[in-house]
Amino acid sequence: MNIDTQAVQIGLEWDTRTGSLSIPIYQSATFRHPGLGQSTGFDYSRSGNPTRMALENGMARLDGGCRGFAYSSGMAAITSLLLLFRSGDHLIVTEDLYGGTCRLFDRVFTQFGLTFSYVDTSNREAVLAAITPSTKALFVETLTNPLLKFADLPALSTLCRERGLLLMADNTFLTPYLLRPLDLGADISVYSATKYLSGHNDTVAGLVVVKDPQLAEQVYFHQNSAGAVLGPQDSWLVIRGMKTLGVRLDRQQQNALTIAHWLKKHALVRKVFYPGLEEHPDHDLIKRHARGFGAMIAFEVANHALVEQILLKTELISFAESLGGVETLMTFPEGQTHADIPADVRSRLGINDVLLRLSIGIENADDLITDLEQAFNSEGITL
Ligand SMILES: *Cc1c(COP(=O)(O)O)cnc(C)c1O
């Protein structure tokens, strides 16, 4: 079944008694036992909740895994995965990682004896060189943030299998609609469902999908033990959002391509990073492995003064963190999402003081361009 159809089906099978099309929000902490030693399958909502389970099962199907897990945020999901490791273990990580993940690894998990090497995971030789006898896993972002580099999962998964490493892929920017990491050899995919999956900038959530049932048991053990689960209300919101994932992303990508072309021609824009543009270094690789290029654009403006002008003068486009929702948002990565990345790494990666990032929404592309144009042209602003 096609993923668009699967997404619409999430939760439909649940309420056979009333036939309710929308899955009920099971706002219950606990469940009555039918008898001694008996269970309805639900005992306590940290261990399992029907609304959350509908989301978890639906996501597992969409992403081609055996089991899904929903958490209270993307960071909670990644935290739960890191509990698979023990003191002394070493992980190899994509260097231009989401700032929050970098902070979690470097400032929290190093305290528990884990070590991390940041490498350019698009370079196989660099990954090989970073492997030590303690290396247990590779953690990559399928499409990186903000400069949109692509991880060659088929190549990396071959390497991981040869070396006995677990391959974990943060697929937040592409979603299963555009790429299914488990199909390309990853063991675990992880998502900030706050972004494209829920899609409406109205809830914070995380999802994990696991391929192997034994590994899924371990992940479940940690989900239940650490307990950062997604509540039933928010699970319902993510399900509701996911039903339109395909139509939203189709429109967002179409808008993104139009806007990327417009930016490219603008006299005050120095560089445009959008994988859908043929000159993007990973354009061909993404075209080969994914169903689309996503809807994130980064661009450099001519000078730093323009950064503030554009962020404050756009009216339809909101100056706000986050991404993936129906509303177009713009951020300044150096000062916001990537502030926790060490300054020398930031500048090596090209995250500088003239770089802006757009998360393209589903508005009319002409209206977005008109908004950007007036922001570029606004003069004499008082800040
Ligand atoms: C936002 C984000 C996260 C963190 O998710 P939260 O839901 O904000 O906790 C992790 N990875 C990527 C790529 C993200 O964009």
Ligand as a Chemical Component Dictionary entry (heavy atoms), coordinates in Angstrom:
data_LIG
# 
_chem_comp.id                   LIG 
_chem_comp.type                 NON-POLYMER 
_chem_comp.pdbx_formal_charge   0 
_chem_comp.three_letter_code    LIG 
# 
loop_
_chem_comp_atom.comp_id 
_chem_comp_atom.atom_id 
_chem_comp_atom.alt_atom_id 
_chem_comp_atom.type_symbol 
_chem_comp_atom.charge 
_chem_comp_atom.model_Cartn_x 
_chem_comp_atom.model_Cartn_y 
_chem_comp_atom.model_Cartn_z 
_chem_comp_atom.pdbx_ordinal 
LIG C1 C1 C 0 14.074 19.480 16.240 1  
LIG C2 C2 C 0 15.024 18.381 15.969 2  
LIG C3 C3 C 0 15.374 17.474 16.970 3  
LIG C4 C4 C 0 14.847 17.596 18.381 4  
LIG O1 O1 O 0 13.486 17.354 18.446 5  
LIG P1 P1 P 0 12.511 18.052 19.545 6  
LIG O2 O2 O 0 11.177 17.541 19.152 7  
LIG O3 O3 O 0 12.674 19.520 19.404 8  
LIG O4 O4 O 0 12.967 17.573 20.872 9  
LIG C5 C5 C 0 16.246 16.447 16.636 10 
LIG N1 N1 N 0 16.758 16.325 15.395 11 
LIG C6 C6 C 0 16.449 17.189 14.410 12 
LIG C7 C7 C 0 17.042 16.990 13.058 13 
LIG C8 C8 C 0 15.587 18.248 14.650 14 
LIG O5 O5 O 0 15.300 19.117 13.679 15 
# 
loop_
_chem_comp_bond.comp_id 
_chem_comp_bond.atom_id_1 
_chem_comp_bond.atom_id_2 
_chem_comp_bond.value_order 
_chem_comp_bond.pdbx_ordinal 
LIG C1 C2 SING 1  
LIG C2 C3 SING 2  
LIG C2 C8 DOUB 3  
LIG C3 C4 SING 4  
LIG C3 C5 DOUB 5  
LIG C4 O1 SING 6  
LIG O1 P1 SING 7  
LIG P1 O2 DOUB 8  
LIG P1 O3 SING 9  
LIG P1 O4 SING 10 
LIG C5 N1 SING 11 
LIG N1 C6 DOUB 12 
LIG C6 C7 SING 13 
LIG C6 C8 SING 14 
LIG C8 O5 SING 15 
# 
